[in-house]
Amino acid sequence: MLLPVLGVVAGLALLTVSADQFVAGAARIAAAMRLSAVVIGAVVIGFGTSAPEMVVSAIAAGRGSLDIAAGNIVGSNIANLSLVLGVAALVTPIAVGSKVLRREAPLSLGLTLVFAVLVQGGLSRWNAVVLGVLLAGALTVILRQARSGGDDALSSEVDEYLGDDPPSLPREWTRTVLGLLGTLAAAQVLVSSATTIAAEVGLAEGFVGLTIVAIGTSLPELATAIQAARKGETDLIIGNLLGSNLFNVGAVATLAGLVGPGPLTDPTIVGFATLLMVAVSILATAFMVTGKRVVRWEAAVLLGGYLVCVPLLA
């Protein structure tokens, strides 16, 4: 039992570091190719920051553990808007920009609702295609609005990844490839270890995906959000979390459905867990809309709800 636990810890640690290097390298390569900051921020960094969930869910689905894949998607979305947002907003109130409320918030909530309906019948290739098309449409809306009105938030996010020095393509290609390989290796270790733990302890694979795996793949967002909150740089927190959720129910679910389609055997995923994901999404969005900020008492509600509800997922 000790070895699988160490495998989960090592896998999560390597996953966090590798995914971060992959995103940084990909963003700098895109900048060297003269892609606009809007494209880099909305597409390159958007896909990159969902790399942990994407790789873990794809590998799990390919190994026949679709419950872990779907649980990771649902659990990550719950964790992002309750655990991560709650902890960050307890550090300091999180401001919500008007562009986020007009753009990312409705798109993320809308695609989450569509995913919640489709996943009731499992993840089929048809479901995957529908979610992929809707994600492409959402990205088109984001890119058009950002280009037409300018987007300082996306530019600031890109600047954080690019740094001050001009990118060196050989170095950045090496960083990107090694980051991707590390992410793949870490995901393999994590999925294998999590599956072993579920079998030995008698836990459902869906519960492992909803909790251990989902929290682990949300650790990069948690670390980034806490760091930004401590520095008072809260402009990007909400946009990043909503963007992560959008890619989870869009890109991650699409890939999992294409790689390993099938029904979900854990009724908790399509029942209580999905309802909790929708409820958290609606509640967090309501907090964002009222007052255009998430204050500490709202953070306490989100975080308290997460801590109370997660044990009920077993």
Phi, psi and omega in degrees: 000328182297320183297314176298324178296315177297325177296320177296313181298312180295319179298317179294319180297312180294324180298317182296312182293313184296316181297321179296317179293323178298315180295314181299315180295316181296320180295320181288326174295317179298322178293320178294332177276006176066031171287150182290157179299328180296314180294317180298314183292315186279327187253301186296306181290325178300310177294319184297318182288343174265007181302318179302310179297321184295311183291315180299313182292322179295315180295317179298315180296319180295332178273003180087009179255064183296331179298322177294318180298309180292321177298323177297318179296308182296313181296323178294319179295320177296313183296321182299316186262006175233297181294303185293308180296322181296313180296315181297317182286341172288330177291314177201145177305140184257118178284148180238118181288152182295327179294324178295318180293326180278334191245285186296320185299306180293325180293316180295315180295318181297314181290329175298317179295319178297315178300318181299325179286313184294324186289348179300332178259017184092192177244099178266168177295327177296315176301318181298318180296316179301312181295322178296318179295317179295322177296317178301319177296318179296318179295324177298316178298315181299314182294317181295316181292321180293320181290322183287325184249001185072151181212098181293329182296314179297319179297320179295320179296318179296318180301325179297324181278328185281324182074192184267332184278142176296141183291141173259115186301315178301317180295317183288325175296319177298314178301316183293313181295314179295322178296319179293315179298319178295321178296317179297315180295316180297319180295320178300313180297316182296312182294316180298315181293318180295320178296319179296316179300315180300318182291318184285325183271342181087021177273149175290143179299328178298319179295319178298318178294321181290334187246282186302307184291316182296316179296319180298315181286346176268355181301320177301317178296321180296313181297317180295317182294317180296317180297316179294320180295320180295328179275352183079011180263075189264000186300325187268348189299307183297314180300320180295317182292317178293322177296320178298316179296322179299315180289329178298308183280350177259283185293313184295314179295323178298312181296316180298318180292328179283323184283315184219065183295154177160179178281163175259129184270342180269110183295340180296324183297311183276355179253257187299319184296316179294319176298320179295319178301314179295316181297316179296319180298316180293316181295314180296320178296320178298318177297322180293320184290319182281108178085356179053037174197157174251113185265178190294322181291327176291322176298319180296322178296313181296313182292318178297319177299321179296313183294329179282320189276329184303316178299336180285350180284345183291000000 
